[in-house]
């Protein structure tokens, strides 16, 4: 990851059939209010759509929100597509209803961080700032 001009760009996505997007919208707004550019993809996105959006938008990170229980499959699919498209510099993080026992496996697959219920928006913003490229002049 190099240092690029402008604010950190984050794609916030809801993969799969999960129709609950309140948490994703809260995170998108918190990141936006912290000065980041946020592209919210909406509900029912495929891993391919999410990666396409991240590449088209020159995103620095992808934030995935999953409540449906399909996190192991969908997170892995996004990571694999980023690898296939030589875009491993796009950091993937996620949150939702994810059992603690699944978090090590997700991180082993390449997910940088997982935020479970109770994580504050401030802690997520702080983590993104600390782990995603720094904007020029920062």
N, CA, C and O of each residue as an XYZ file, in Angstrom:
552
protein
N       0.835     -1.182      0.000
C       0.000      0.000      0.000
C       0.876      1.241      0.000
O       1.668      1.464      0.916
N       0.725      2.013     -1.006
C       1.455      3.257     -1.063
C       0.643      4.375     -0.460
O      -0.519      4.198     -0.093
N       1.264      5.515     -0.365
C       0.555      6.685      0.131
C      -0.056      7.386     -1.069
O       0.660      7.807     -1.978
N      -1.348      7.510     -1.075
C      -2.064      8.144     -2.170
C      -2.663      9.458     -1.686
O      -2.865      9.671     -0.490
N      -2.941     10.328     -2.648
C      -3.547     11.612     -2.311
C      -5.002     11.415     -1.935
O      -5.648     10.463     -2.373
N      -5.503     12.313     -1.131
C      -6.919     12.299     -0.796
C      -7.239     11.451      0.413
O      -6.372     10.800      0.995
N      -8.512     11.477      0.775
C      -8.940     10.726      1.955
C      -8.951      9.223      1.706
O      -8.944      8.768      0.562
N      -8.968      8.474      2.780
C      -9.109      7.020      2.712
C     -10.462      6.713      2.070
O     -11.475      7.322      2.413
N     -10.464      5.759      1.131
C     -11.695      5.369      0.425
C     -12.081      3.955      0.868
O     -11.289      3.019      0.763
N     -13.312      3.823      1.366
C     -13.788      2.554      1.892
C     -15.095      2.161      1.211
O     -16.037      2.952      1.159
N     -15.148      0.942      0.693
C     -16.394      0.366      0.206
C     -17.016     -0.385      1.372
O     -16.384     -1.266      1.955
N     -18.250     -0.043      1.714
C     -18.993     -0.754      2.751
C     -20.049     -1.585      2.025
O     -20.853     -1.053      1.259
N     -20.038     -2.895      2.275
C     -20.882     -3.791      1.490
C     -21.631     -4.793      2.352
O     -21.174     -5.191      3.423
N     -22.792     -5.188      1.852
C     -23.636     -6.216      2.459
C     -23.710     -7.397      1.493
O     -24.579     -7.432      0.621
N     -22.800     -8.367      1.644
C     -22.832     -9.507      0.718
C     -23.938    -10.503      1.064
O     -24.364    -10.613      2.213
N     -24.380    -11.213      0.053
C     -25.322    -12.299      0.274
C     -26.751    -11.839      0.434
O     -27.121    -10.739      0.023
N     -27.548    -12.699      1.038
C     -28.992    -12.480      1.110
C     -29.449    -11.768      2.367
O     -30.645    -11.533      2.538
N     -28.534    -11.423      3.241
C     -28.846    -10.732      4.483
C     -29.509     -9.386      4.165
O     -28.968     -8.596      3.392
N     -30.662     -9.131      4.754
C     -31.383     -7.896      4.481
C     -31.308     -6.864      5.585
O     -32.028     -5.866      5.545
N     -30.455     -7.080      6.567
C     -30.344     -6.147      7.689
C     -29.150     -5.240      7.472
O     -28.007     -5.691      7.548
N     -29.397     -3.970      7.204
C     -28.292     -3.072      6.850
C     -28.090     -1.902      7.799
O     -27.290     -1.014      7.506
N     -28.779     -1.873      8.909
C     -28.641     -0.737      9.823
C     -27.197     -0.567     10.292
O     -26.672      0.546     10.287
N     -26.553     -1.660     10.696
C     -25.172     -1.582     11.173
C     -24.225     -1.085     10.097
O     -23.349     -0.264     10.371
N     -24.392     -1.575      8.876
C     -23.539     -1.137      7.772
C     -23.711      0.360      7.514
O     -22.739      1.069      7.254
N     -24.945      0.826      7.589
C     -25.199      2.259      7.369
C     -24.611      3.106      8.491
O     -24.108      4.202      8.244
N     -24.672      2.605      9.715
C     -24.082      3.332     10.851
C     -22.565      3.438     10.664
O     -21.984      4.502     10.879
N     -21.929      2.342     10.265
C     -20.476      2.352     10.055
C     -20.120      3.255      8.880
O     -19.158      4.020      8.955
N     -20.887      3.174      7.798
C     -20.625      4.032      6.635
C     -20.682      5.504      7.041
O     -19.825      6.294      6.644
N     -21.672      5.864      7.818
C     -21.809      7.258      8.252
C     -20.663      7.663      9.185
O     -20.139      8.771      9.074
N     -20.276      6.781     10.094
C     -19.177      7.093     11.021
C     -17.876      7.309     10.261
O     -17.126      8.238     10.560
N     -17.606      6.457      9.282
C     -16.384      6.620      8.486
C     -16.445      7.914      7.683
O     -15.456      8.640      7.594
N     -17.597      8.198      7.104
C     -17.775      9.444      6.342
C     -17.581     10.664      7.247
O     -16.884     11.612      6.885
N     -18.201     10.630      8.419
C     -18.081     11.752      9.357
C     -16.651     11.940      9.848
O     -16.280     13.024     10.296
N     -15.842     10.867      9.760
C     -14.431     10.944     10.155
C     -13.546     11.426      8.997
O     -12.322     11.466      9.122
N     -14.165     11.786      7.886
C     -13.415     12.361      6.773
C     -13.026     11.381      5.678
O     -12.264     11.728      4.776
N     -13.539     10.175      5.749
C     -13.222      9.184      4.715
C     -14.280      9.258      3.614
O     -15.407      9.698      3.841
N     -13.893      8.821      2.427
C     -14.864      8.690      1.346
C     -15.436      7.289      1.439
O     -14.688      6.313      1.471
N     -16.744      7.183      1.481
C     -17.409      5.900      1.665
C     -18.338      5.633      0.483
O     -19.127      6.490      0.085
N     -18.227      4.444     -0.056
C     -19.105      3.983     -1.113
C     -19.910      2.843     -0.510
O     -19.360      1.778     -0.228
N     -21.204      3.053     -0.309
C     -22.072      2.010      0.250
C     -22.751      1.302     -0.911
O     -23.414      1.944     -1.725
N     -22.595     -0.011     -0.996
C     -23.091     -0.759     -2.152
C     -24.553     -1.149     -2.068
O     -25.152     -1.519     -3.078
N     -25.133     -1.074     -0.892
C     -26.506     -1.530     -0.745
C     -26.568     -3.014     -0.423
O     -25.545     -3.673     -0.236
N     -27.789     -3.520     -0.364
C     -28.033     -4.907      0.027
C     -27.805     -5.892     -1.111
O     -27.798     -5.526     -2.286
N     -27.618     -7.147     -0.730
C     -27.627     -8.301     -1.634
C     -26.549     -8.247     -2.712
O     -26.816     -8.541     -3.877
N     -25.354     -7.878     -2.331
C     -24.248     -7.804     -3.278
C     -23.517     -9.135     -3.355
O     -23.344     -9.814     -2.343
N     -23.094     -9.503     -4.545
C     -22.257    -10.696     -4.704
C     -20.810    -10.313     -4.420
O     -20.457     -9.138     -4.512
N     -19.971    -11.279     -4.080
C     -18.548    -10.964     -3.916
C     -17.964    -10.290     -5.169
O     -17.143     -9.380     -5.059
N     -18.388    -10.737     -6.349
C     -17.898    -10.135     -7.593
C     -18.292     -8.666     -7.696
O     -17.478     -7.831     -8.090
N     -19.527     -8.347     -7.347
C     -19.973     -6.954     -7.390
C     -19.177     -6.098     -6.409
O     -18.814     -4.963     -6.719
N     -18.911     -6.638     -5.246
C     -18.174     -5.889     -4.222
C     -16.752     -5.604     -4.692
O     -16.276     -4.474     -4.582
N     -16.079     -6.612     -5.210
C     -14.702     -6.426     -5.680
C     -14.681     -5.501     -6.891
O     -13.803     -4.645     -6.995
N     -15.629     -5.658     -7.804
C     -15.706     -4.744     -8.957
C     -15.846     -3.300     -8.495
O     -15.169     -2.410     -9.008
N     -16.724     -3.072     -7.529
C     -16.916     -1.715     -7.007
C     -15.636     -1.185     -6.385
O     -15.251     -0.041     -6.627
N     -14.975     -2.012     -5.582
C     -13.734     -1.575     -4.926
C     -12.677     -1.195     -5.957
O     -11.972     -0.201     -5.785
N     -12.562     -1.977     -7.024
C     -11.579     -1.672     -8.064
C     -11.970     -0.419     -8.839
O     -11.120      0.431     -9.105
N     -13.235     -0.293     -9.203
C     -13.697      0.869     -9.956
C     -13.554      2.153     -9.151
O     -13.258      3.211     -9.706
N     -13.762      2.057     -7.856
C     -13.711      3.235     -6.985
C     -12.320      3.491     -6.414
O     -12.135      4.429     -5.640
N     -11.348      2.675     -6.783
C      -9.981      2.811     -6.273
C      -9.975      2.817     -4.747
O      -9.339      3.659     -4.114
N     -10.694      1.865     -4.178
C     -10.848      1.791     -2.726
C      -9.564      1.330     -2.056
O      -8.778      0.573     -2.626
N      -9.374      1.804     -0.841
C      -8.266      1.371      0.002
C      -8.670      0.195      0.874
O      -7.826     -0.592      1.303
N      -9.975      0.079      1.135
C     -10.466     -0.967      2.030
C     -11.890     -1.347      1.668
O     -12.623     -0.584      1.039
N     -12.258     -2.555      2.086
C     -13.625     -3.041      1.966
C     -14.081     -3.437      3.359
O     -13.421     -4.224      4.038
N     -15.202     -2.891      3.778
C     -15.818     -3.275      5.038
C     -17.057     -4.103      4.749
O     -17.999     -3.615      4.125
N     -17.065     -5.351      5.199
C     -18.181     -6.255      4.964
C     -19.012     -6.403      6.224
O     -18.472     -6.536      7.323
N     -20.323     -6.380      6.061
C     -21.235     -6.564      7.179
C     -22.113     -7.776      6.894
O     -22.816     -7.823      5.884
N     -22.064     -8.757      7.795
C     -22.829     -9.986      7.587
C     -23.507    -10.411      8.889
O     -22.870    -10.530      9.935
N     -24.796    -10.631      8.793
C     -25.553    -11.146      9.927
C     -26.153    -12.515      9.632
O     -26.733    -13.140     10.520
N     -26.020    -12.980      8.408
C     -26.729    -14.169      7.944
C     -26.078    -15.491      8.313
O     -26.708    -16.538      8.166
N     -24.846    -15.479      8.785
C     -24.148    -16.721      9.080
C     -23.300    -17.234      7.929
O     -22.657    -18.276      8.053
N     -23.289    -16.522      6.817
C     -22.518    -16.951      5.644
C     -21.148    -16.283      5.577
O     -20.536    -16.222      4.511
N     -20.671    -15.787      6.704
C     -19.422    -15.015      6.727
C     -18.221    -15.818      6.238
O     -17.400    -15.283      5.493
N     -18.093    -17.076      6.630
C     -16.920    -17.856      6.209
C     -16.842    -17.968      4.689
O     -15.765    -17.820      4.111
N     -17.948    -18.222      4.054
C     -17.985    -18.373      2.601
C     -17.818    -17.031      1.893
O     -17.005    -16.911      0.976
N     -18.577    -16.033      2.308
C     -18.580    -14.753      1.584
C     -17.306    -13.949      1.793
O     -16.798    -13.344      0.849
N     -16.779    -13.930      3.015
C     -15.525    -13.217      3.244
C     -14.407    -13.858      2.416
O     -13.614    -13.160      1.785
N     -14.353    -15.198      2.425
C     -13.320    -15.913      1.673
C     -13.442    -15.630      0.181
O     -12.430    -15.476     -0.502
N     -14.663    -15.561     -0.329
C     -14.861    -15.290     -1.760
C     -14.338    -13.910     -2.133
O     -13.719    -13.754     -3.185
N     -14.573    -12.912     -1.295
C     -14.061    -11.559     -1.565
C     -12.532    -11.560     -1.548
O     -11.901    -10.988     -2.436
N     -11.942    -12.194     -0.547
C     -10.477    -12.274     -0.450
C      -9.901    -12.970     -1.682
O      -8.928    -12.494     -2.266
N     -10.498    -14.092     -2.076
C     -10.006    -14.841     -3.238
C     -10.095    -14.012     -4.519
O      -9.175    -14.036     -5.337
N     -11.189    -13.286     -4.696
C     -11.331    -12.448     -5.887
C     -10.307    -11.313     -5.903
O      -9.783    -10.968     -6.962
N     -10.025    -10.739     -4.750
C      -8.994     -9.691     -4.692
C      -7.643    -10.262     -5.102
O      -6.889     -9.614     -5.829
N      -7.333    -11.471     -4.640
C      -6.077    -12.123     -5.024
C      -6.042    -12.368     -6.522
O      -5.046    -12.066     -7.179
N      -7.131    -12.917     -7.071
C      -7.212    -13.200     -8.514
C      -7.008    -11.948     -9.358
O      -6.451    -12.010    -10.454
N      -7.459    -10.829     -8.846
C      -7.404     -9.575     -9.605
C      -6.212     -8.710     -9.216
O      -6.159     -7.520     -9.526
N      -5.260     -9.331     -8.532
C      -4.026     -8.650     -8.119
C      -4.325     -7.365     -7.352
O      -3.724     -6.319     -7.595
N      -5.266     -7.472     -6.424
C      -5.688     -6.301     -5.644
C      -5.623     -6.596     -4.149
O      -6.469     -6.144     -3.378
N      -4.608     -7.357     -3.753
C      -4.470     -7.716     -2.343
C      -4.115     -6.522     -1.458
O      -4.128     -6.635     -0.232
N      -3.797     -5.378     -2.073
C      -3.508     -4.192     -1.281
C      -4.785     -3.553     -0.733
O      -4.712     -2.645      0.094
N      -5.950     -4.015     -1.183
C      -7.218     -3.531     -0.633
C      -7.494     -4.329      0.638
O      -7.707     -5.540      0.589
N      -7.488     -3.644      1.763
C      -7.665     -4.271      3.067
C      -9.132     -4.644      3.278
O     -10.021     -3.848      2.976
N      -9.389     -5.831      3.787
C     -10.753     -6.283      4.057
C     -10.943     -6.401      5.563
O     -10.152     -7.039      6.257
N     -12.005     -5.772      6.052
C     -12.399     -5.926      7.446
C     -13.895     -6.169      7.472
O     -14.586     -5.944      6.479
N     -14.387     -6.625      8.598
C     -15.805     -6.938      8.620
C     -16.388     -6.924     10.006
O     -15.698     -6.747     11.010
N     -17.687     -7.119     10.017
C     -18.387     -7.154     11.277
C     -19.749     -7.780     11.110
O     -20.200     -8.076     10.003
N     -20.389     -7.971     12.245
C     -21.712     -8.564     12.252
C     -21.802     -9.633     13.320
O     -21.050     -9.642     14.295
N     -22.741    -10.529     13.105
C     -22.937    -11.621     14.042
C     -21.993    -12.749     13.620
O     -22.349    -13.609     12.814
N     -20.807    -12.725     14.173
C     -19.768    -13.685     13.811
C     -19.274    -14.355     15.092
O     -18.765    -13.681     15.987
N     -19.421    -15.664     15.183
C     -18.976    -16.361     16.401
C     -17.477    -16.173     16.635
O     -16.681    -16.176     15.696
N     -17.115    -16.012     17.894
C     -15.703    -15.842     18.256
C     -14.835    -16.959     17.681
O     -13.693    -16.714     17.291
N     -15.362    -18.179     17.625
C     -14.591    -19.313     17.130
C     -14.246    -19.188     15.650
O     -13.281    -19.800     15.191
N     -15.012    -18.411     14.901
C     -14.759    -18.237     13.464
C     -13.743    -17.140     13.162
O     -13.189    -17.105     12.063
N     -13.492    -16.262     14.095
C     -12.619    -15.107     13.837
C     -11.194    -15.520     13.473
O     -10.660    -14.981     12.504
N     -10.548    -16.437     14.185
C      -9.187    -16.827     13.779
C      -9.122    -17.383     12.356
O      -8.176    -17.098     11.621
N     -10.115    -18.167     11.968
C     -10.152    -18.720     10.616
C     -10.286    -17.607      9.580
O      -9.612    -17.632      8.550
N     -11.145    -16.641      9.846
C     -11.323    -15.515      8.918
C     -10.031    -14.714      8.785
O      -9.659    -14.303      7.686
N      -9.361    -14.497      9.893
C      -8.094    -13.753      9.846
C      -7.028    -14.556      9.105
O      -6.214    -13.987      8.378
N      -7.032    -15.873      9.287
C      -6.095    -16.741      8.578
C      -6.320    -16.655      7.069
O      -5.372    -16.739      6.289
N      -7.561    -16.489      6.668
C      -7.900    -16.373      5.244
C      -7.531    -15.009      4.660
O      -7.485    -14.844      3.441
N      -7.268    -14.028      5.537
C      -6.852    -12.727      5.037
C      -7.703    -11.546      5.452
O      -7.429    -10.418      5.045
N      -8.730    -11.781      6.255
C      -9.535    -10.667      6.759
C      -8.708     -9.970      7.839
O      -8.245    -10.610      8.783
N      -8.527     -8.672      7.695
C      -7.621     -7.942      8.593
C      -8.172     -7.791     10.003
O      -7.419     -7.868     10.974
N      -9.477     -7.575     10.124
C     -10.067     -7.393     11.456
C     -11.549     -7.707     11.391
O     -12.196     -7.531     10.359
N     -12.075     -8.178     12.520
C     -13.499     -8.464     12.664
C     -14.012     -7.688     13.871
O     -13.411     -7.713     14.945
N     -15.127     -6.999     13.675
C     -15.780     -6.254     14.748
C     -17.107     -6.927     15.059
O     -17.948     -7.096     14.176
N     -17.288     -7.305     16.293
C     -18.502     -7.995     16.709
C     -19.449     -7.006     17.390
O     -19.067     -5.869     17.665
N     -20.678     -7.435     17.660
C     -21.620     -6.529     18.317
C     -21.010     -5.932     19.588
O     -20.354     -6.623     20.367
N     -21.239     -4.662     19.769
C     -20.676     -3.955     20.914
C     -19.468     -3.116     20.557
O     -19.077     -2.238     21.326
N     -18.868     -3.370     19.400
C     -17.741     -2.527     18.960
C     -18.272     -1.115     18.727
O     -19.344     -0.937     18.148
N     -17.535     -0.136     19.169
C     -17.984      1.243     18.986
C     -17.580      1.762     17.613
O     -16.608      1.300     17.015
N     -18.341      2.722     17.135
C     -17.969      3.343     15.858
C     -16.612      4.019     15.982
O     -15.829      4.022     15.032
N     -16.330      4.590     17.148
C     -15.037      5.249     17.356
C     -13.888      4.249     17.235
O     -12.849      4.569     16.659
N     -14.067      3.039     17.774
C     -12.992      2.043     17.692
C     -12.794      1.574     16.258
O     -11.667      1.285     15.857
N     -13.853      1.495     15.491
C     -13.745      1.084     14.091
C     -13.058      2.174     13.277
O     -12.173      1.879     12.475
N     -13.450      3.418     13.472
C     -12.807      4.538     12.780
C     -11.317      4.577     13.128
O     -10.470      4.738     12.250
N     -11.014      4.430     14.398
C      -9.616      4.449     14.842
C      -8.822      3.317     14.186
O      -7.692      3.524     13.744
N      -9.411      2.126     14.122
C      -8.726      0.992     13.510
C      -8.480      1.244     12.023
O      -7.386      0.977     11.526
N      -9.476      1.750     11.316
C      -9.303      2.027      9.886
C      -8.193      3.059      9.688
O      -7.327      2.882      8.831
N      -8.214      4.120     10.465
C      -7.159      5.143     10.345
C      -5.774      4.557     10.597
O      -4.813      4.922      9.919
N      -5.668      3.655     11.561
C      -4.373      3.094     11.935
C      -3.878      2.020     10.971
O      -2.676      1.769     10.891
N      -4.793      1.383     10.240
C      -4.407      0.223      9.452
C      -4.537      0.376      7.942
O      -3.980     -0.421      7.188
N      -5.252      1.371      7.506
C      -5.390      1.645      6.074
C      -4.456      2.793      5.754
O      -4.119      3.589      6.630
N      -4.043      2.879      4.514
C      -3.062      3.903      4.140
C      -3.421      5.279      4.703
O      -4.589      5.623      4.879
N      -2.395      6.028      4.970
C      -2.595      7.372      5.479
C      -2.720      8.352      4.320
O      -1.959      8.257      3.357
N      -3.664      9.295      4.390
C      -3.771     10.270      3.314
C      -2.528     11.162      3.264
O      -1.849     11.363      4.271
N      -2.256     11.675      2.107
C      -1.090     12.568      1.924
C      -1.190     13.731      2.904
O      -2.260     14.308      3.094
N      -0.090     14.057      3.505
C      -0.041     15.180      4.439
C      -0.441     14.831      5.840
O      -0.406     15.690      6.721
N      -0.826     13.579      6.081
C      -1.262     13.188      7.429
C      -0.079     12.881      8.308
O      -0.251     12.534      9.476
